[in-house]
Amino acid sequence: MSDVPSGRLLVGSTSAYGNYLLLPLLARFAERFPDVECHVRIGNTSEVMGQLADGEVRLAVLPGDGVGASQHVRRERILDEELLLVAPPEHPLADCAVTPSDLEQQQFLFREEGSATRRAQDDALARWELSPAQSPQIRGNETLKHAVIAGLGIAVIPERCVARELREGRLARLRPGPGLPPLRDRAGDLL
C-alpha cells in the first residue's frame, strides 16, 4: 500500500476565487500530488452551494457571506478581500471621492442573481440609499469587468478581479467620499 495520495479531488468555486486564487493553488497541488486527479467547477455562489449540497463537489472556496450555507457544512475563513467601485479611466468621476449625489445618475452594471458579488452590489447600493435604473445582468466577474472597461457603466467588483486593470490604467477606482459609507469587505471561506 502506497503512502502517496491518489484519487479525485472535486472542488467548486466562484469565478472570483476560482480564476484568481484556486487555479494557481491547484497547479501547485498537482505538481506535489500528481496521482490526484483535480476537477474544478466554476459557478456563482448559489450554483456551487447546490453542487456542494448534492455531493457534486466535496470542497468549495466561496465568499463568506454565509448565504445558502448548510449547518452541516464546516466553514473556515481563508482570506479577506476588498470590494471596489470601478469605472473606465476616462469616466468623469475616475479616481475621485464620490458622494451619493455623484452616483445617482450613473449606470450601474450588476452580476446575475445568485452571485455573492451581486449581493455585495445590492448591499452597497442600499447602504448608499441609491436605486439605480435596471440594467442587464452580467454573468461572471470577467464579463462585468470588460463591460466596465468598454464604458457600459460602473460596478462594484472584488479587488482581485480588477487589480491588474487598475495597475495598467484600464480601470479607475471611485472612492467613497462624504456621505457615502465605504464598501464592506468580505471574507473568503473554505467549505
N, C-alpha and C positions, 0 to 999 in steps of 0.2 A: 504494500500500500504506500502510495506516494504522499509526501507532505506538501507537494506543490498544489496550490489551489487550481481547480478546474471547474468547468460548468458554464452556466449562463448568468449574466448579470443584466437584469431588466430595470432600466431607470427612466423615470418620466421627469419632465421639466418644462418650464415656460421658456419662451424664446429668449427672454432677457437673461435668464440664468443658463439655459442650455447652450446658447451660442457663445456667450462671453465668459462663462465660468466652467460649466460642466464638461464641454468637449475637450478643452485643454487638459483638464484633470483626468478624464478617461483615457486620453492619449498616453499620459504618464503611467496610468494604471495598467494599460495594455502592454506597455514595454516591460513593466515589472512582473505582470502575471499573464504571459502570452497564451496560457491554456484556458483562460477565462474569455468566453465569447461575450462581448458587450453589445447591448442593444439600447438605443435611446429613442424615446418617443417625446416629441415636442408638441405642445398644445397650450391652450390657455389654461388658467388655473382650474376652472371648473372641469375641463376635459381631463386633466391629469389627476384631479381628485377622484373622478369617476373611474379612471384606469386603476388607481391605487385600490379603491374600494372593491373593484371587480377582480383584483388579482392579476391584471394585465401587466402591471409593473410592481416590483417589490420594494422599490426605493424611489423617492421623489425629492427634487430640490425645487422649492416653491417660495413665493413671497409669504412672509409670516403674518399675514393678516388674520389667519385662523378661519376664514370663510370656507365652509364646506368640510371642515376637518371633523373626522370621527373621533370620539373619545377613546377609541380602541387603537388609534394610531399614535405612536410616540413621535413627538416633535423635538428637535434640537436646533437651537439658533446657531447658525454658522457664519452669518455676516450681517452687516448693516449697509444700507445703500441710501443714497441721496436721490430725491426726485427733483427734477429741474423743469422750469418753464422755458422753452426754447422757441426761437423764431429764425427765419432766414437772416443772414448778416446784413442785408440791405433794408430790413424792416425798420421803420422809424423809431421803434422802441428798443432796438437791439442794444444790448449792454447797458440798459438804463434801469434805474429803480422805478418800478411801475406801481401805480395806485389802482384801486378798483375802477375809478372813472376812466383810466387809461385803457382798461381791458373790456369795458362794456360793449364796445362796437367791434371787437376783434373776432375773427373767425377762428374758433377753436376746433381742433381735429381730435377725434375720440377713437379709442380702441373699441373692439366689439364687446358686447355684454358677456359676462363670464370671465373677463380678464381682470387680474388684480390691478393692472395699470389703469383700466377703466374705472375701477372702484376708487383708486387714488385720484384720478381726474375728477370724478364726481364729488369726492370729499373736498378737494381743493376748491372747486367752484362753489360748493355750498358754504364753506368757511369764508370765502371771499364775497359771498352774497351776490353771485353772478348767475344769471340764467341766459347763457348764450343761445343763439338760434341753433336749431337742429342742424347737424351736418352728417354726411355719410359716415358710417362706422368703418374703420380701417382695421383689417385683420393683421396683427403682428406688429411688433415694435420696429422692425426693419422697414416695413412699408410706411408706417407712421412717420418715421424719421425722414424717409425720402420724400414724403408728401410735404413735410415742413421745408426741407431743402428746396423743393420745387416752387415754394411760395404759395401753397394752398391754404396755409393758416399757421397757427401756433399750437403748441401742445405741451402737456405735462408728460414727462417720459423719464425712465430711470437713467441716472447719470452714466452707468456703464454702457448703455446703448448709444450714447452720443459723445463720449469722451474724445474719440479720435476726430470727429467732425468739428467739435469745439476747438481743439488744438489746431486743426488745419484751417480754421476760419470759415468753414462751410455752414456752420450754425452759430448762433449767438444766444447767450443766456439773457433772460429777462429776470431781474432781481426784484423780489418783493420790497416795495417801498412803504412809505407811511400809509397806514390804514389797511395794509394787505398782510395778513398773517403769513409767516413763512410756510412753505410746504412741509408737511410731515415726512420725515424719513421713515423708511420701513425696514424690517428685518427680513433676512432670507433664512428659511428653515430647511432642515433635512428631515424628511418623514420616512 
